[in-house]
């Protein structure tokens, strides 16, 4: 795991933090302990895992153009094509 990504996520990319490779070289009030870095990394990995479904859903949903077309035809025909398509994606990729 890239510690730069971890601390960027954990501390909202605040100024005064920098890394080189996978080592923190600058950090406000001193370099954090390895135990802190390990904890933050674990939290970040859990965050990524819990939110992975969002990216998977985004890739699987029909495009906005397709969704608009489905919505139009659903209104015209009294069908549920759009709702069915979205429900199928949500079932395939449930919240973590």
C-alpha positions as CSV (number, residue, x, y, z in Angstrom):
1,X,0.0,0.0,0.0
2,X,1.3,3.5,-0.9
3,X,1.7,5.4,2.4
4,X,1.3,8.7,0.4
5,X,-2.2,7.6,-0.6
6,X,-2.9,6.5,3.0
7,X,-1.9,9.8,4.6
8,X,-3.5,11.8,1.9
9,X,-6.8,10.1,2.5
10,X,-6.5,10.1,6.3
11,X,-5.5,13.8,6.6
12,X,-7.3,15.2,3.6
13,X,-4.0,16.1,1.7
14,X,-3.1,18.8,4.2
15,X,0.0,20.8,3.6
16,X,3.3,19.8,5.2
17,X,3.2,16.1,4.4
18,X,5.4,14.4,1.8
19,X,6.7,11.0,1.0
20,X,9.6,9.4,-0.9
21,X,9.0,5.9,-2.2
22,X,7.0,4.4,0.6
23,X,8.4,6.4,3.4
24,X,7.1,9.6,5.1
25,X,9.7,12.3,4.8
26,X,7.8,15.3,6.2
27,X,4.8,15.3,8.5
28,X,3.4,18.0,10.8
29,X,4.7,17.6,14.3
30,X,7.1,14.8,13.3
31,X,7.1,11.5,11.5
32,X,4.4,9.2,12.9
33,X,5.3,5.9,14.4
34,X,5.2,2.7,12.3
35,X,2.3,1.5,14.5
36,X,0.3,4.6,13.5
37,X,1.2,4.2,9.9
38,X,0.1,0.5,10.0
39,X,-3.2,1.4,11.7
40,X,-3.9,4.1,9.1
41,X,-3.1,1.7,6.3
42,X,-5.5,-0.9,7.7
43,X,-8.2,1.8,8.0
44,X,-7.5,2.9,4.4
45,X,-7.7,-0.7,3.1
46,X,-11.0,-1.2,4.9
47,X,-12.3,2.0,3.4
48,X,-11.4,0.9,-0.1
49,X,-12.9,-2.5,0.4
50,X,-16.1,-1.1,1.8
51,X,-16.5,1.3,-1.1
52,X,-15.3,-1.0,-3.9
53,X,-18.9,-1.7,-5.0
54,X,-19.3,2.0,-6.0
55,X,-16.7,1.7,-8.8
56,X,-18.0,-1.7,-9.9
57,X,-21.5,-0.3,-10.1
58,X,-20.4,2.8,-12.0
59,X,-18.8,0.6,-14.7
60,X,-21.8,-1.7,-14.9
61,X,-24.7,0.9,-15.0
62,X,-26.0,1.8,-18.5
63,X,-24.6,5.1,-19.7
64,X,-26.6,8.2,-18.8
65,X,-27.7,8.5,-22.4
66,X,-29.0,4.9,-22.3
67,X,-30.7,5.6,-19.0
68,X,-32.5,8.6,-20.4
69,X,-33.7,6.6,-23.3
70,X,-34.9,3.8,-21.1
71,X,-36.7,6.3,-18.9
72,X,-38.4,7.8,-21.9
73,X,-39.6,4.5,-23.3
74,X,-40.7,3.4,-19.8
75,X,-42.9,6.4,-19.6
76,X,-44.2,5.8,-23.1
77,X,-44.8,2.1,-22.6
78,X,-45.6,1.8,-18.9
79,X,-42.5,-0.5,-18.5
80,X,-39.8,-0.7,-15.9
81,X,-36.7,-1.2,-18.1
82,X,-34.6,1.4,-16.3
83,X,-35.6,0.3,-12.8
84,X,-34.9,-3.3,-13.8
85,X,-31.4,-2.5,-15.2
86,X,-30.4,-0.5,-12.1
87,X,-31.8,-3.2,-9.7
88,X,-29.8,-5.8,-11.5
89,X,-26.6,-3.9,-11.1
90,X,-27.3,-3.3,-7.4
91,X,-28.0,-7.0,-6.9
92,X,-24.8,-7.9,-8.7
93,X,-22.7,-5.5,-6.7
94,X,-24.3,-5.0,-3.2
95,X,-23.0,-2.5,-0.7
96,X,-20.0,-3.8,1.2
